[in-house]
Amino acid sequence: MNKRNNSNFAWLWFGLVLLLANCGGKQTLRGVFTKNQTPYERYVSRLKDAKLTETALGQDWIQAGQQALQDSITVALPFKETGYFAADEPKALGYRVNAKRGERITVNLDMKTREQAQVFLDIFEASASPTDPPKHVASADTTATSLSYEVEEDQQHLVRVQPELLRGGQYTVTIQAEPTLAFPVQGKTSRNIASVWGDERDGGARRHEGIDVFAKRGTPVVASAAGVVSRVSETPRGGKVVWLADVKHRQSLYYAHLDSQLVAPGQRVQVGDTLGLVGNTGNAITTAPHLHFGVYRFGLGATNPYPYVHLTDKPVPGVKIDTSLAGNWIRVASKAGNVRFQPSTKSNVYQTLPQHTPLLVVGGTADWYRVALPDGMEAYIASSVVEPATKPVTYEKLPVATELLDEAHPLAAAKMSLTAGSSIAVLGRYQDFDLVQSESGETGWIKDNGSEAGR
């Protein structure tokens, strides 16, 4: 990435001082209209007012936020990643997760910085069309370190994390999916579910509109949410049933096949209060005692209850990579290394890279490094096939004066000029470029001079 000069930084710092000074003033008419903006949007508005969006770094910051939503990396939950935000290189993280209605997405952020920094946490519903922008659904206050959102529809969601301009530090992001309802049978979990949503009933004439939780007769059936008992009755199919109105979530909870009902219509209950006891009344008379549990959204009918009550027993994966390498170069150590779209051997391969290809570490999860390739693409590579790019692959002398570039691109900016005869340490190679370290210790790229030394 391009480095900015000191005058540019001075201008940005001056603009940020003005921005912060204006934040405490009286509320203007414009402030009334921007009250409903997200913290991220309000920050962008203040950047524009301070004319910081006219600077290269300001433009890069906005572009990074947009790019994170377009190039988000799909991850399986629970997920944990550690990495580093460089203060002088605007960056945003984008994670794509498969979310189910009834789940709660929880994002926790731990930032280690020298100075206090605002960090923007936002959640979006991914658009079905690549041409439509994602829909913003939740954001955290800039002083908060966590964000929760109850998923309303089965679709992919995007999580974006971005620190304010010119603020950096080490980050750890943890993303988890939790149930929005308590489990409806005391002492049981989703492991005790033996019949799920969509199973055939009556020889295929209908589908199961709920889940069946098996337990001993007389096991307490409890309120999964606070609400009001709307109906207590007995039907040929459900046997002894209880309906609980969960007004907060605009839905009704249905408990069927009870051995006995222990509440009355109109009764208010809290989470965990006993509604009845497990049985096998109604059309379950020939099966073992169990609770049929259903969720019916107001005006929309039945929906799959499983995500509403399933609490995963998967632990949050530990970060096993060397986090001290964040912001530093590694390289492919084996004869070839697969770079993948997701941190899993089951993920599709983005590229197969030859030995000594340099990769910039931007983070990591479990035993996978999240890396930026020399072409700018970010992906994952297994820690077992890479090594730190500290010990040179070889040493060479430059036959002619050569520019040290900040990127592996023929139009990249020159960081400095290396004189003919200079000794360089080659740290890695990518296509027609070498990642090298000069005699003064400066690291950058040079166009391959065609030398065969050490190859």
C-alpha positions as CSV (number, residue, x, y, z in Angstrom):
1,M,0.0,0.0,0.0
2,N,1.1,3.6,-0.7
3,K,2.7,5.4,2.2
4,R,1.8,9.1,2.9
5,N,4.3,11.8,3.5
6,N,4.5,13.8,6.7
7,S,2.7,16.9,5.4
8,N,-0.3,14.7,4.5
9,F,-0.3,13.3,8.0
10,A,-0.1,16.8,9.5
11,W,-3.0,17.9,7.4
12,L,-5.0,14.9,8.5
13,W,-4.2,15.4,12.2
14,F,-5.2,19.1,11.9
15,G,-8.5,18.1,10.3
16,L,-9.2,15.5,13.0
17,V,-8.6,18.1,15.7
18,L,-11.2,20.3,14.0
19,L,-13.6,17.4,13.7
20,L,-13.4,16.6,17.4
21,A,-13.7,20.2,18.4
22,N,-16.9,20.6,16.4
23,C,-18.5,17.5,17.9
24,G,-19.3,19.3,21.2
25,G,-21.0,22.3,19.7
26,K,-24.7,23.2,19.6
27,Q,-27.0,20.9,17.6
28,T,-27.7,22.5,14.2
29,L,-30.6,21.9,11.9
30,R,-28.5,19.5,10.0
31,G,-27.8,17.6,13.3
32,V,-31.6,17.1,13.7
33,F,-31.8,15.4,10.3
34,T,-28.7,13.2,10.9
35,K,-29.9,12.0,14.3
36,N,-31.1,8.7,12.8
37,Q,-27.8,8.0,11.1
38,T,-25.6,5.2,12.3
39,P,-22.4,6.0,14.2
40,Y,-20.5,5.1,11.0
41,E,-22.6,7.5,8.9
42,R,-22.2,10.3,11.3
43,Y,-18.5,9.9,11.3
44,V,-18.3,10.0,7.5
45,S,-20.4,13.2,7.6
46,R,-17.9,14.8,10.0
47,L,-15.0,13.7,7.8
48,K,-16.7,15.5,4.9
49,D,-17.3,18.6,7.0
50,A,-13.7,18.7,8.0
51,K,-12.7,18.1,4.3
52,L,-10.8,15.0,5.2
53,T,-12.5,13.1,2.4
54,E,-10.5,15.3,0.0
55,T,-7.3,13.6,1.2
56,A,-6.0,10.4,-0.1
57,L,-6.1,8.7,3.3
58,G,-9.7,9.9,3.9
59,Q,-10.8,8.5,0.5
60,D,-9.0,5.2,1.2
61,W,-10.8,4.9,4.6
62,I,-14.2,5.2,3.0
63,Q,-13.2,2.8,0.2
64,A,-12.0,0.3,2.8
65,G,-15.4,0.3,4.4
66,Q,-17.1,-0.3,1.1
67,Q,-14.6,-2.9,0.0
68,A,-15.1,-4.9,3.2
69,L,-18.7,-5.5,2.4
70,Q,-17.9,-6.6,-1.2
71,D,-14.9,-8.8,-0.4
72,S,-16.1,-10.2,2.9
73,I,-14.7,-13.6,3.8
74,T,-17.2,-16.4,4.6
75,V,-16.7,-17.9,8.0
76,A,-18.3,-20.7,10.0
77,L,-19.5,-19.9,13.6
78,P,-18.2,-19.8,16.2
79,F,-15.3,-17.8,14.8
80,K,-12.3,-16.0,16.4
81,E,-9.6,-14.0,14.6
82,T,-6.7,-11.9,15.8
83,G,-4.9,-9.4,13.6
84,Y,-3.5,-5.9,13.4
85,F,-4.8,-2.5,12.1
86,A,-2.0,-0.3,10.9
87,A,-2.8,3.3,11.7
88,D,-1.4,4.7,8.4
89,E,-3.2,2.1,6.2
90,P,-7.0,2.4,6.3
91,K,-8.6,-1.1,6.6
92,A,-11.9,-2.6,7.5
93,L,-12.7,-6.3,8.2
94,G,-15.7,-8.0,6.5
95,Y,-17.1,-11.4,7.6
96,R,-20.0,-13.2,5.9
97,V,-21.9,-15.6,8.0
98,N,-24.9,-17.9,7.2
99,A,-27.6,-16.9,9.7
100,K,-30.9,-18.5,10.6
101,R,-34.1,-16.9,11.8
102,G,-34.3,-17.2,15.5
103,E,-30.5,-16.9,16.1
104,R,-28.8,-14.0,17.7
105,I,-25.5,-13.0,16.2
106,T,-23.1,-11.7,18.8
107,V,-19.9,-9.8,17.9
108,N,-17.2,-9.1,20.6
109,L,-14.2,-7.0,19.9
110,D,-11.0,-6.6,22.0
111,M,-8.7,-3.8,20.8
112,K,-5.3,-3.2,22.2
113,T,-4.2,0.4,21.3
114,R,-1.8,3.0,22.5
115,E,-4.5,5.7,22.3
116,Q,-8.2,5.4,22.8
117,A,-9.9,4.8,19.5
118,Q,-13.4,4.6,18.1
119,V,-14.2,1.4,16.4
120,F,-17.3,0.9,14.3
121,L,-19.2,-2.4,14.5
122,D,-22.0,-2.9,12.0
123,I,-24.2,-5.8,10.8
124,F,-25.9,-6.0,7.4
125,E,-28.3,-8.4,5.7
126,A,-26.5,-9.5,2.5
127,S,-28.4,-8.7,-0.7
128,A,-29.6,-11.5,-2.9
129,S,-28.4,-9.5,-6.0
130,P,-24.8,-8.5,-6.4
131,T,-25.9,-5.1,-7.7
132,D,-28.0,-4.2,-4.7
133,P,-26.3,-2.8,-1.6
134,P,-26.5,-4.8,1.7
135,K,-29.2,-3.6,4.2
136,H,-27.9,-2.2,7.5
137,V,-29.6,-3.8,10.5
138,A,-27.5,-3.1,13.6
139,S,-24.6,-1.1,14.9
140,A,-22.9,-0.6,18.2
141,D,-22.0,2.6,19.9
142,T,-18.5,3.6,19.2
143,T,-17.5,3.1,22.8
144,A,-19.0,-0.4,22.9
145,T,-17.0,-3.6,22.4
146,S,-19.9,-5.9,21.6
147,L,-22.9,-6.0,19.3
148,S,-25.9,-8.4,19.2
149,Y,-28.6,-8.8,16.6
150,E,-31.6,-11.1,16.5
151,V,-31.8,-12.6,12.9
152,E,-35.2,-12.0,11.3
153,E,-34.7,-14.0,8.0
154,D,-32.7,-17.0,6.8
155,Q,-30.0,-15.3,4.8
156,Q,-26.3,-14.4,4.9
157,H,-25.3,-11.5,7.1
158,L,-22.2,-9.3,6.9
159,V,-20.2,-8.1,9.9
160,R,-18.0,-5.1,9.4
161,V,-15.3,-3.9,11.8
162,Q,-13.4,-0.6,11.1
163,P,-11.4,1.7,13.4
164,E,-11.5,5.4,12.9
165,L,-9.0,7.2,10.7
166,L,-5.3,7.1,11.9
167,R,-6.0,4.7,14.7
168,G,-4.5,1.2,14.8
169,G,-3.6,-1.6,17.1
170,Q,-4.1,-5.3,17.6
171,Y,-7.7,-6.7,17.4
172,T,-9.4,-9.9,18.4
173,V,-12.9,-10.4,16.9
174,T,-15.2,-13.2,18.1
175,I,-18.5,-13.9,16.3
176,Q,-21.0,-16.4,17.7
177,A,-24.6,-17.5,17.0
178,E,-26.8,-18.0,20.1
179,P,-30.5,-19.1,20.5
180,T,-33.0,-16.3,21.2
181,L,-35.2,-18.6,23.3
182,A,-34.5,-20.8,26.3
183,F,-34.8,-24.5,25.8
184,P,-38.4,-25.6,26.5
185,V,-37.7,-28.8,28.5
186,Q,-36.0,-28.6,31.8
187,G,-32.6,-30.2,31.9
188,K,-32.6,-31.1,28.2
189,T,-30.7,-29.7,25.1
190,S,-31.0,-29.9,21.4
191,R,-29.3,-33.3,21.6
192,N,-32.7,-34.7,22.9
193,I,-34.5,-33.6,19.7
194,A,-35.4,-36.7,17.7
195,S,-37.8,-35.3,15.1
196,V,-37.2,-32.1,13.3
197,W,-38.9,-29.5,11.2
198,G,-40.1,-30.8,7.9
199,D,-40.2,-34.5,8.7
200,E,-43.1,-36.4,7.0
201,R,-46.4,-36.9,8.9
202,D,-49.5,-39.0,8.1
203,G,-47.7,-40.9,5.3
204,G,-46.4,-37.7,3.7
205,A,-49.7,-35.9,3.7
206,R,-48.2,-33.1,5.8
207,R,-44.9,-31.9,7.3
208,H,-43.8,-31.6,10.8
209,E,-44.2,-28.0,11.9
210,G,-42.0,-28.1,15.0
211,I,-39.4,-30.2,16.9
212,D,-40.0,-33.1,19.2
213,V,-38.0,-33.2,22.5
214,F,-38.0,-36.6,24.2
215,A,-37.8,-36.8,27.9
216,K,-39.3,-38.8,30.8
217,R,-43.0,-38.5,31.5
218,G,-43.5,-35.7,34.1
219,T,-40.4,-33.7,33.1
220,P,-41.2,-30.0,33.5
221,V,-42.0,-28.0,30.3
222,V,-40.9,-24.4,30.8
223,A,-41.5,-21.0,29.2
224,S,-38.9,-20.3,26.6
225,A,-39.7,-16.6,26.8
226,A,-41.5,-14.1,29.0
227,G,-45.1,-13.7,28.0
228,V,-48.8,-14.3,28.5
229,V,-50.5,-17.7,28.3
230,S,-53.0,-17.2,25.6
231,R,-54.7,-20.6,25.4
232,V,-54.9,-23.8,27.5
233,S,-56.9,-26.5,25.7
234,E,-57.0,-30.1,24.5
235,T,-57.1,-31.1,20.8
236,P,-57.2,-34.5,18.9
237,R,-53.8,-33.9,17.4
238,G,-51.9,-32.0,20.0
239,G,-53.6,-33.5,23.1
240,K,-53.1,-31.2,26.1
241,V,-51.6,-28.0,24.7
242,V,-50.5,-24.6,26.0
243,W,-50.0,-21.5,23.8
244,L,-47.7,-18.7,25.0
245,A,-47.8,-15.2,23.5
246,D,-44.2,-13.9,23.1
247,V,-45.1,-10.3,22.3
248,K,-41.6,-9.0,22.3
249,H,-40.7,-11.2,19.4
250,R,-44.2,-11.0,17.8
251,Q,-44.7,-14.8,17.9
252,S,-46.6,-17.5,19.7
253,L,-45.0,-20.6,21.3
254,Y,-46.8,-23.9,21.1
255,Y,-46.4,-26.7,23.6
256,A,-48.2,-30.0,22.8
257,H,-48.7,-33.6,24.0
258,L,-48.5,-32.5,27.6
259,D,-49.3,-35.0,30.4
260,S,-50.7,-32.1,32.4
261,Q,-51.1,-28.3,32.1
262,L,-50.1,-26.2,35.1
263,V,-51.0,-22.6,33.9
264,A,-54.2,-20.8,33.1
265,P,-55.1,-18.4,30.2
266,G,-54.1,-14.8,30.9
267,Q,-51.3,-15.8,33.3
268,R,-48.0,-14.0,32.9
269,V,-44.9,-16.1,33.0
270,Q,-41.2,-15.5,33.0
271,V,-38.4,-17.5,31.3
272,G,-38.1,-20.9,33.1
273,D,-41.5,-20.9,34.7
274,T,-43.2,-24.4,34.5
275,L,-46.1,-24.5,32.0
276,G,-46.8,-28.3,32.2
277,L,-45.3,-31.7,32.2
278,V,-44.0,-33.9,29.4
279,G,-46.5,-36.6,28.2
280,N,-47.8,-38.2,25.0
281,T,-51.4,-37.1,24.8
282,G,-53.2,-36.5,21.5
283,N,-51.9,-38.3,18.4
284,A,-48.7,-39.1,20.2
285,I,-50.3,-41.8,22.3
286,T,-48.4,-44.6,20.6
287,T,-45.0,-42.8,20.9
288,A,-42.7,-42.3,23.9
289,P,-43.3,-39.2,26.0
290,H,-42.0,-36.0,24.4
291,L,-42.8,-32.3,23.9
292,H,-43.8,-31.0,20.5
293,F,-42.6,-27.4,20.4
294,G,-43.5,-24.9,17.7
295,V,-43.0,-21.3,16.9
296,Y,-45.6,-19.3,15.0
297,R,-44.8,-15.8,13.9
298,F,-47.7,-13.3,14.1
299,G,-49.4,-13.2,10.8
300,L,-46.8,-15.4,9.1
301,G,-47.4,-18.9,10.4
302,A,-45.0,-21.7,11.5
303,T,-41.3,-21.4,11.3
304,N,-38.4,-23.8,12.1
305,P,-37.9,-23.7,16.0
306,Y,-34.5,-25.4,15.9
307,P,-32.4,-22.2,15.5
308,Y,-34.4,-20.5,18.2
309,V,-33.4,-23.0,20.9
310,H,-30.2,-24.7,19.6
311,L,-27.1,-23.8,21.7
312,T,-24.0,-25.2,20.0
313,D,-21.5,-27.2,22.0
314,K,-18.7,-26.2,19.6
315,P,-16.1,-24.2,21.6
316,V,-14.8,-20.9,20.2
317,P,-11.6,-21.9,18.3
318,G,-8.4,-20.7,19.8
319,V,-6.0,-18.6,17.8
320,K,-2.9,-20.9,17.4
321,I,-0.9,-18.9,14.8
322,D,2.0,-16.7,15.8
323,T,0.2,-13.4,16.4
324,S,3.5,-11.5,16.6
325,L,3.7,-11.9,12.8
326,A,0.7,-9.7,12.2
327,G,1.8,-6.9,9.9
328,N,4.9,-8.8,8.8
329,W,5.9,-10.9,5.9
330,I,5.8,-14.7,5.7
331,R,6.5,-16.9,2.7
332,V,5.5,-20.3,1.3
333,A,8.0,-22.8,2.8
334,S,6.9,-26.0,1.1
335,K,7.2,-26.7,-2.6
336,A,3.7,-25.2,-3.1
337,G,1.0,-23.8,-0.8
338,N,-2.8,-23.5,-1.3
339,V,-4.4,-20.2,-0.5
340,R,-8.1,-20.7,0.3
341,F,-11.1,-18.4,0.5
342,Q,-12.0,-19.7,4.0
343,P,-9.8,-21.1,6.9
344,S,-10.6,-24.7,6.1
345,T,-9.2,-27.5,3.9
346,K,-12.8,-27.9,2.7
347,S,-12.8,-24.4,1.2
348,N,-12.1,-23.7,-2.5
349,V,-8.5,-22.9,-3.4
350,Y,-8.0,-19.4,-4.6
351,Q,-4.4,-19.9,-5.9
352,T,-1.7,-22.5,-5.5
353,L,1.5,-20.5,-4.9
354,P,5.1,-21.7,-5.5
355,Q,7.8,-21.9,-2.8
356,H,9.1,-18.5,-1.5
357,T,6.0,-16.5,-2.5
358,P,5.8,-13.7,0.1
359,L,2.5,-13.0,1.9
360,L,1.7,-10.2,4.3
361,V,0.0,-11.4,7.5
362,V,-3.1,-9.4,8.4
363,G,-4.6,-11.7,10.9
364,G,-5.3,-15.3,11.8
365,T,-7.7,-17.8,13.2
366,A,-7.1,-21.3,14.6
367,D,-4.0,-22.5,12.7
368,W,-4.7,-20.4,9.6
369,Y,-3.0,-17.1,8.6
370,R,-5.2,-14.5,7.0
371,V,-2.8,-13.0,4.4
372,A,-2.7,-10.3,1.8
373,L,-1.3,-11.6,-1.5
374,P,1.0,-9.3,-3.5
375,D,-2.0,-8.7,-5.8
376,G,-4.0,-7.3,-2.9
377,M,-6.4,-10.2,-2.5
378,E,-6.9,-11.4,1.1
379,A,-7.3,-15.2,1.8
380,Y,-6.2,-17.9,4.2
381,I,-3.2,-20.2,4.2
382,A,-2.4,-23.0,6.7
383,S,0.4,-22.2,9.1
384,S,2.0,-25.6,8.4
385,V,3.1,-24.5,4.9
386,V,4.6,-21.1,5.6
387,E,7.6,-19.6,7.5
388,P,8.6,-16.1,8.6
389,A,10.3,-14.2,5.8
390,T,13.2,-13.1,7.9
391,K,16.1,-15.3,6.8
392,P,17.0,-14.4,3.2
393,V,16.5,-17.0,0.5
394,T,19.6,-15.6,-1.2
395,Y,21.8,-12.6,-1.5
396,E,22.4,-10.7,-4.7
397,K,24.2,-7.6,-6.0
398,L,22.3,-5.2,-8.2
399,P,24.0,-4.9,-11.7
400,V,22.3,-1.5,-12.3
401,A,20.6,1.2,-10.2
402,T,17.1,0.0,-9.2
403,E,14.1,1.5,-7.6
404,L,12.7,-0.1,-4.4
405,L,9.0,-0.2,-4.9
406,D,6.2,-0.3,-2.3
407,E,4.2,-2.9,-4.3
408,A,4.8,-5.7,-6.7
409,H,3.4,-3.7,-9.6
410,P,5.3,-1.9,-12.4
411,L,3.4,1.3,-11.7
412,A,4.1,1.2,-7.9
413,A,5.6,4.1,-6.1
414,A,9.3,4.1,-5.5
415,K,10.4,4.1,-1.8
416,M,14.1,4.8,-2.6
417,S,16.7,4.2,-5.2
418,L,19.3,1.4,-4.8
419,T,22.6,2.0,-6.4
420,A,24.4,-0.3,-8.8
421,G,26.5,-2.9,-6.9
422,S,24.2,-2.7,-3.8
423,S,23.9,-5.9,-1.9
424,I,20.3,-7.0,-1.3
425,A,18.8,-9.8,0.7
426,V,16.0,-11.6,-1.3
427,L,13.2,-12.6,1.1
428,G,10.8,-14.0,-1.5
429,R,9.6,-14.0,-5.1
430,Y,6.3,-13.3,-6.8
431,Q,5.9,-13.5,-10.5
432,D,8.4,-10.9,-12.0
433,F,9.2,-9.3,-8.6
434,D,11.4,-10.0,-5.7
435,L,10.7,-8.9,-2.1
436,V,14.1,-7.7,-0.8
437,Q,15.7,-5.9,2.0
438,S,18.3,-3.2,1.3
439,E,21.6,-2.8,3.1
440,S,19.9,0.0,5.2
441,G,17.2,-2.4,6.3
442,E,14.4,-1.1,4.1
443,T,12.0,-3.7,2.7
444,G,10.3,-3.4,-0.6
445,W,9.9,-4.9,-4.1
446,I,12.2,-4.8,-7.1
447,K,11.6,-5.9,-10.7
448,D,13.4,-9.2,-11.2
449,N,16.7,-8.4,-12.8
450,G,17.0,-11.9,-14.3
451,S,20.0,-12.9,-12.2
452,E,20.2,-16.6,-11.6
453,A,22.3,-16.3,-8.4
454,G,21.1,-18.6,-5.7
455,R,18.2,-20.0,-7.8
